């Protein structure tokens, strides 16, 4: 029955993983094609539920949620889930299943799992006769160990709590290069004051910057004892993220024994305890009182707990400190690690650690051949961690050495360049797993820590070679940019006050500049500042349109300054003359943008003045029209009757404004010329003209002998077009416009030769009485 349930669980887990992997490949294709569309807003819980495939697809979408910012490689940086990872995931599934066992079966199972795992780890890392505490947070083991020491040194701590410290304040010692926030976290969890934390500086001697100053530590311990304080615990590092790799653990252990202190060691170099050729500095870690091991990153196992191994003889105090699991979930916490260790075996575990150290040695040897690259703590070749940074060659005498004797500005610039180098390498070779770390003495460095990344990313020796190749491509860019920075500064200062050099040590590139218009001053209003920002934004767009390999940007992503242009890295083929041409181009484009802006401003002022003048003239014409019409035409009822008997056609002409000449004129000539040429500009199409003529019984084409009409060559084309359209161009005075006349005779005929050539009066529609009996249009009937 149990075998069937476990088999079903394994098959179900395999199906789930296959669905997740297939969904990941599909989402990768959608991300590449840009067809992925989804909403991350939470929705209601569906009443009928969903199937497993839809739920897995939703999980995949949430996993790829961070790729919407344009980074299409982030979904590929997920940890590879191989056979070992599947076993760890199966352990998490079994944890929930085994929690349903009866008490006796559950107790026997958890006791066996805890005993096996503790025994294997103690023998593997040569830490015999110790107990193990498994925890999710890698800091929790140190917190529990500190509580164990408090229970040991303060007998009334369990009953009185913090009041037990009234006799002597406990002191915890750590290095300045320890993990950030580690000491504060311990004090917060234990309820200790921050004054209980003592930070010991590192040595300042070259070659040992990352070692705790043992002499100073002993001096601080004596001062605390003289002040009535109680030294509690010392935190030593064996190669963590802050590179405390060469600690004199033997000397530190002697101090702890002398002053009855607890020694706790942590760091990635503890993984080399599983190797036969471990370094002597790490070998002494087996004599410490406790150590924390992070096996998940070392072995590439997902979501397995960290382990704190400690030596203590009183199990009651261990239980009081929380180092002994009491809840069912805590007792099953080592299950995933128990399964994974059995799958890997002793040789498999050692092989993974050996592979990581070999990658570090390979990179260390290759970095010795790369110019302008120096490594940190070069003598410690056995460390699984490699740190390097870019430093210009000092043989040319152009730059000072950055390790000692350099200015703060030069150090900040080099930190910026090394930060750019690390981020660029991480983007170009994501499987390499490099990142950026800040060191107190060396500044910003690039870190290669395969023990923490190689198992998850699958880093191989070929990836290290690719990493070195990319580094060889980037080093000349860094050297060229650093060499031309001074020339860029001189050229920008030469174009002052139109160009200003903007100091920004956090920008990796030639530098930053700003174009200043002629009206620029030291103190500007908000509107003027916005105008300067807008002008520089337009200048940056024009520079980005230029055919050049230099990057122009608005600055860092989270920067606040938008009134400047940032010039990025340059290639090694550029010389000083190219920088001069670059700055000249920036100044020329800035002047062009400023002149175009002035043209638009002047045009806006001219148009505004023209509008005001036109409004004033129209107001005067309106007042003049009211005076001409008289008072009676302004009355509502009287004006209608008066306009009926005696129409008044006075109107106010509009105004036109010529942008070229800046002159204001009336619209009357415009409408007059348009009325004269409207017939020419809009002729009838053959289709509409033929349909109208055929509707009146006329032939489509007429010869002069058939029509019996006399053509007059003196008539212009406008009159001919008017005749064909059936309209008259006579002035209004030639017609009888009185609608109340008892007899309204037809319009008198006017000879074509006597007809005026052009009129500005209204046109009147011609009726059918002008046609002859034959149904032809007779122009002489007028």
PEMO-V515174 format. One record per residue. RES is the residue in three letters. PHI is phi in whole degrees, 0 to 359 (none if undefined). Layout:
# PEMO-V515174
((RES,PHI) (RES,PHI))
This chain:
# PEMO-V515174
((UNK,none) (UNK,292) (UNK,297) (UNK,296) (UNK,295) (UNK,293) (UNK,295) (UNK,298) (UNK,295) (UNK,296) (UNK,293) (UNK,296) (UNK,295) (UNK,296) (UNK,296) (UNK,297) (UNK,294) (UNK,296) (UNK,297) (UNK,294) (UNK,291) (UNK,296) (UNK,296) (UNK,294) (UNK,294) (UNK,295) (UNK,293) (UNK,296) (UNK,293) (UNK,295) (UNK,292) (UNK,290) (UNK,276) (UNK,75) (UNK,266) (UNK,278) (UNK,223) (UNK,203) (UNK,238) (UNK,270) (UNK,285) (UNK,291) (UNK,235) (UNK,287) (UNK,285) (UNK,288) (UNK,287) (UNK,268) (UNK,79) (UNK,232) (UNK,275) (UNK,294) (UNK,297) (UNK,294) (UNK,294) (UNK,296) (UNK,295) (UNK,296) (UNK,298) (UNK,296) (UNK,297) (UNK,292) (UNK,293) (UNK,264) (UNK,297) (UNK,284) (UNK,273) (UNK,284) (UNK,275) (UNK,105) (UNK,273) (UNK,280) (UNK,265) (UNK,293) (UNK,287) (UNK,277) (UNK,272) (UNK,294) (UNK,295) (UNK,291) (UNK,259) (UNK,264) (UNK,294) (UNK,295) (UNK,294) (UNK,297) (UNK,293) (UNK,295) (UNK,293) (UNK,296) (UNK,298) (UNK,293) (UNK,292) (UNK,292) (UNK,300) (UNK,290) (UNK,289) (UNK,286) (UNK,293) (UNK,269) (UNK,287) (UNK,290) (UNK,299) (UNK,294) (UNK,295) (UNK,293) (UNK,295) (UNK,296) (UNK,294) (UNK,293) (UNK,296) (UNK,292) (UNK,296) (UNK,294) (UNK,293) (UNK,298) (UNK,296) (UNK,297) (UNK,295) (UNK,297) (UNK,291) (UNK,297) (UNK,286) (UNK,295) (UNK,256) (UNK,57) (UNK,239) (UNK,284) (UNK,55) (UNK,225) (UNK,251) (UNK,232) (UNK,234) (UNK,258) (UNK,211) (UNK,283) (UNK,279) (UNK,290) (UNK,267) (UNK,293) (UNK,297) (UNK,293) (UNK,296) (UNK,293) (UNK,294) (UNK,298) (UNK,294) (UNK,296) (UNK,293) (UNK,297) (UNK,296) (UNK,284) (UNK,273) (UNK,245) (UNK,294) (UNK,267) (UNK,294) (UNK,292) (UNK,261) (UNK,260) (UNK,69) (UNK,294) (UNK,295) (UNK,290) (UNK,276) (UNK,292) (UNK,287) (UNK,202) (UNK,284) (UNK,286) (UNK,234) (UNK,248) (UNK,251) (UNK,214) (UNK,271) (UNK,292) (UNK,259) (UNK,288) (UNK,302) (UNK,295) (UNK,82) (UNK,293) (UNK,296) (UNK,296) (UNK,296) (UNK,296) (UNK,297) (UNK,293) (UNK,288) (UNK,264) (UNK,74) (UNK,267) (UNK,286) (UNK,295) (UNK,291) (UNK,280) (UNK,254) (UNK,243) (UNK,259) (UNK,260) (UNK,293) (UNK,269) (UNK,293) (UNK,255) (UNK,285) (UNK,298) (UNK,99) (UNK,221) (UNK,294) (UNK,258) (UNK,259) (UNK,294) (UNK,286) (UNK,293) (UNK,296) (UNK,293) (UNK,300) (UNK,297) (UNK,297) (UNK,294) (UNK,297) (UNK,296) (UNK,296) (UNK,293) (UNK,294) (UNK,294) (UNK,275) (UNK,82) (UNK,263) (UNK,241) (UNK,298) (UNK,255) (UNK,207) (UNK,239) (UNK,260) (UNK,250) (UNK,243) (UNK,239) (UNK,87) (UNK,250) (UNK,295) (UNK,257) (UNK,63) (UNK,271) (UNK,258) (UNK,249) (UNK,293) (UNK,274) (UNK,296) (UNK,295) (UNK,292) (UNK,294) (UNK,296) (UNK,296) (UNK,295) (UNK,294) (UNK,292) (UNK,294) (UNK,251) (UNK,54) (UNK,251) (UNK,265) (UNK,252) (UNK,242) (UNK,238) (UNK,215) (UNK,139) (UNK,288) (UNK,293) (UNK,295) (UNK,294) (UNK,287) (UNK,296) (UNK,280) (UNK,264) (UNK,283) (UNK,259) (UNK,289) (UNK,284) (UNK,293) (UNK,293) (UNK,279) (UNK,297) (UNK,288) (UNK,293) (UNK,289) (UNK,263) (UNK,284) (UNK,276) (UNK,201) (UNK,211) (UNK,246) (UNK,245) (UNK,252) (UNK,284) (UNK,301) (UNK,294) (UNK,297) (UNK,255) (UNK,72) (UNK,257) (UNK,282) (UNK,60) (UNK,268) (UNK,284) (UNK,281) (UNK,231) (UNK,246) (UNK,265) (UNK,216) (UNK,242) (UNK,206) (UNK,265) (UNK,256) (UNK,293) (UNK,293) (UNK,291) (UNK,297) (UNK,294) (UNK,293) (UNK,278) (UNK,85) (UNK,275) (UNK,248) (UNK,290) (UNK,236) (UNK,271) (UNK,301) (UNK,295) (UNK,290) (UNK,291) (UNK,269) (UNK,299) (UNK,280) (UNK,298) (UNK,297) (UNK,290) (UNK,299) (UNK,292) (UNK,292) (UNK,295) (UNK,292) (UNK,291) (UNK,286) (UNK,79) (UNK,296) (UNK,293) (UNK,295) (UNK,294) (UNK,296) (UNK,294) (UNK,295) (UNK,292) (UNK,296) (UNK,298) (UNK,294) (UNK,292) (UNK,295) (UNK,297) (UNK,295) (UNK,296) (UNK,298) (UNK,293) (UNK,298) (UNK,292) (UNK,288) (UNK,291) (UNK,293) (UNK,264) (UNK,270) (UNK,289) (UNK,65) (UNK,240) (UNK,240) (UNK,255) (UNK,264) (UNK,54) (UNK,292) (UNK,288) (UNK,272) (UNK,283) (UNK,275) (UNK,287) (UNK,282) (UNK,236) (UNK,237) (UNK,236) (UNK,216) (UNK,209) (UNK,277) (UNK,218) (UNK,297) (UNK,294) (UNK,269) (UNK,293) (UNK,284) (UNK,77) (UNK,277) (UNK,226) (UNK,276) (UNK,292) (UNK,271) (UNK,284) (UNK,212) (UNK,81) (UNK,254) (UNK,282) (UNK,293) (UNK,295) (UNK,296) (UNK,294) (UNK,296) (UNK,296) (UNK,292) (UNK,299) (UNK,295) (UNK,295) (UNK,291) (UNK,295) (UNK,298) (UNK,298) (UNK,295) (UNK,293) (UNK,292) (UNK,296) (UNK,296) (UNK,281) (UNK,282) (UNK,234) (UNK,295) (UNK,285) (UNK,289) (UNK,75) (UNK,281) (UNK,213) (UNK,249) (UNK,226) (UNK,258) (UNK,247) (UNK,293) (UNK,267) (UNK,272) (UNK,84) (UNK,278) (UNK,227) (UNK,263) (UNK,249) (UNK,240) (UNK,235) (UNK,295) (UNK,295) (UNK,263) (UNK,233) (UNK,297) (UNK,294) (UNK,280) (UNK,270) (UNK,74) (UNK,290) (UNK,238) (UNK,297) (UNK,295) (UNK,293) (UNK,294) (UNK,295) (UNK,295) (UNK,298) (UNK,292) (UNK,298) (UNK,294) (UNK,294) (UNK,296) (UNK,282) (UNK,274) (UNK,299) (UNK,300) (UNK,296) (UNK,297) (UNK,295) (UNK,295) (UNK,294) (UNK,294) (UNK,289) (UNK,266) (UNK,297) (UNK,295) (UNK,296) (UNK,297) (UNK,296) (UNK,295) (UNK,293) (UNK,293) (UNK,293) (UNK,292) (UNK,267) (UNK,293) (UNK,265) (UNK,287) (UNK,239) (UNK,238) (UNK,277) (UNK,257) (UNK,284) (UNK,213) (UNK,289) (UNK,271) (UNK,261) (UNK,276) (UNK,171) (UNK,295) (UNK,149) (UNK,230) (UNK,220) (UNK,220) (UNK,272) (UNK,251) (UNK,292) (UNK,296) (UNK,272) (UNK,291) (UNK,222) (UNK,293) (UNK,244) (UNK,234) (UNK,281) (UNK,297) (UNK,294) (UNK,292) (UNK,297) (UNK,295) (UNK,292) (UNK,296) (UNK,297) (UNK,295) (UNK,295) (UNK,289) (UNK,295) (UNK,295) (UNK,295) (UNK,295) (UNK,297) (UNK,293) (UNK,292) (UNK,291) (UNK,280) (UNK,288) (UNK,277) (UNK,210) (UNK,272) (UNK,278) (UNK,269) (UNK,248) (UNK,220) (UNK,271) (UNK,112) (UNK,301) (UNK,298) (UNK,257) (UNK,285) (UNK,254) (UNK,276) (UNK,242) (UNK,256) (UNK,215) (UNK,243) (UNK,259) (UNK,258) (UNK,274) (UNK,290) (UNK,236) (UNK,277) (UNK,284) (UNK,276) (UNK,279) (UNK,236) (UNK,297) (UNK,295) (UNK,293) (UNK,294) (UNK,299) (UNK,296) (UNK,298) (UNK,293) (UNK,298) (UNK,296) (UNK,299) (UNK,294) (UNK,294) (UNK,295) (UNK,295) (UNK,296) (UNK,297) (UNK,295) (UNK,294) (UNK,294) (UNK,297) (UNK,295) (UNK,295) (UNK,301) (UNK,293) (UNK,296) (UNK,296) (UNK,297) (UNK,296) (UNK,294) (UNK,297) (UNK,296) (UNK,296) (UNK,295) (UNK,296) (UNK,294) (UNK,296) (UNK,294) (UNK,295) (UNK,298) (UNK,293) (UNK,293) (UNK,296) (UNK,295) (UNK,294) (UNK,297) (UNK,294) (UNK,294) (UNK,296) (UNK,295) (UNK,296) (UNK,294) (UNK,292) (UNK,289) (UNK,96) (UNK,285) (UNK,297) (UNK,285) (UNK,268) (UNK,280) (UNK,299) (UNK,276) (UNK,296) (UNK,296) (UNK,294) (UNK,293) (UNK,295) (UNK,290) (UNK,290) (UNK,281) (UNK,224) (UNK,298) (UNK,236) (UNK,255) (UNK,289) (UNK,217) (UNK,263) (UNK,284) (UNK,283) (UNK,229) (UNK,245) (UNK,235) (UNK,270) (UNK,292) (UNK,287) (UNK,268) (UNK,72) (UNK,252) (UNK,252) (UNK,219) (UNK,279) (UNK,271) (UNK,297) (UNK,299) (UNK,294) (UNK,289) (UNK,294) (UNK,295) (UNK,290) (UNK,292) (UNK,288) (UNK,258) (UNK,294) (UNK,291) (UNK,285) (UNK,281) (UNK,235) (UNK,286) (UNK,287) (UNK,284) (UNK,303) (UNK,292) (UNK,291) (UNK,291) (UNK,293) (UNK,294) (UNK,288) (UNK,290) (UNK,293) (UNK,293) (UNK,261) (UNK,81) (UNK,256) (UNK,277) (UNK,287) (UNK,238) (UNK,237) (UNK,265) (UNK,295) (UNK,286) (UNK,282) (UNK,281) (UNK,65) (UNK,248) (UNK,249) (UNK,271) (UNK,245) (UNK,292) (UNK,281) (UNK,280) (UNK,275) (UNK,291) (UNK,293) (UNK,291) (UNK,299) (UNK,294) (UNK,293) (UNK,296) (UNK,294) (UNK,277) (UNK,76) (UNK,234) (UNK,244) (UNK,253) (UNK,287) (UNK,292) (UNK,295) (UNK,290) (UNK,280) (UNK,246) (UNK,272) (UNK,260) (UNK,272) (UNK,287) (UNK,263) (UNK,287) (UNK,296) (UNK,230) (UNK,249) (UNK,293) (UNK,295) (UNK,294) (UNK,295) (UNK,283) (UNK,239) (UNK,294) (UNK,296) (UNK,287) (UNK,270) (UNK,287) (UNK,297) (UNK,289) (UNK,210) (UNK,223) (UNK,258) (UNK,283) (UNK,288) (UNK,263) (UNK,238) (UNK,291) (UNK,278) (UNK,269) (UNK,282) (UNK,289) (UNK,276) (UNK,273) (UNK,276) (UNK,292) (UNK,282) (UNK,83) (UNK,257) (UNK,285) (UNK,254) (UNK,290) (UNK,276) (UNK,290) (UNK,283))
